[in-house]
Amino acid sequence: MAIKETEHSPNTLTPRQKACLRMTAEGMTARAIAHTLGISVRMVRWHLRQAREHLGASSLAQAVHQADRLGWLD
């Protein structure tokens, strides 16, 4: 399924959502991200799900790709 093309600005995602996506792109697990950020694994998954929905992606991999393509993971 293709990524839904919509208008996005860097402000579409929260800093926490961007951080979770960035760490996911680096290969970190939800547990490792949670430990690094000092939050629960459940909250990491929630941030990633919210980011995926905001980006219109059908998978986490698509969300990471979309955020990277938009230059938000730098």
C-alpha positions in Angstrom: 0.0 0.0 0.0 1.3 3.4 -0.9 2.0 6.2 1.6 -0.9 8.6 1.7 0.4 11.9 0.1 -0.7 14.8 2.3 0.8 18.1 3.4 3.1 17.6 6.3 5.1 20.1 8.3 7.8 19.2 10.9 5.3 20.4 13.5 2.9 17.6 12.5 4.8 15.3 14.9 5.8 16.0 18.5 9.4 16.0 19.5 8.8 12.7 21.4 7.3 11.1 18.3 10.3 12.2 16.2 12.7 10.9 18.8 11.0 7.5 18.8 11.0 7.3 15.0 14.6 8.3 14.9 15.6 5.7 17.4 13.5 3.1 15.6 15.4 4.0 12.3 18.6 3.4 14.2 17.4 -0.1 15.0 16.5 0.3 18.6 13.7 -1.8 20.1 10.8 -0.3 21.9 12.3 -1.5 25.2 15.6 0.2 24.4 13.9 3.4 23.4 11.8 3.4 26.6 14.9 2.9 28.7 16.8 5.7 26.9 13.9 8.2 27.2 12.8 7.1 30.7 9.3 6.2 29.7 7.3 2.9 29.5 7.4 0.6 26.5 3.7 1.2 26.2 4.3 5.0 25.8 6.9 4.3 23.1 4.5 2.2 21.2 1.8 4.9 21.6 4.1 7.6 20.3 5.1 5.4 17.3 1.4 4.7 16.6 0.5 8.4 16.7 3.4 9.2 14.4 2.4 6.5 12.0 -1.2 7.8 11.9 -0.1 11.5 11.4 2.1 10.4 8.5 -0.6 8.4 6.9 1.6 5.3 6.9 0.2 1.8 7.1 3.3 0.4 8.9 6.1 1.6 11.2 8.6 1.0 8.4 6.6 3.3 6.1 6.4 5.9 8.9 10.2 5.8 9.4 10.8 6.0 5.6 8.3 8.9 5.3 9.8 10.9 8.2 13.3 10.3 6.7 12.2 11.4 3.3 10.8 14.6 4.8 14.2 15.2 6.6 12.8 14.8 10.1 15.2 12.2 11.3 18.4 14.3 10.9 
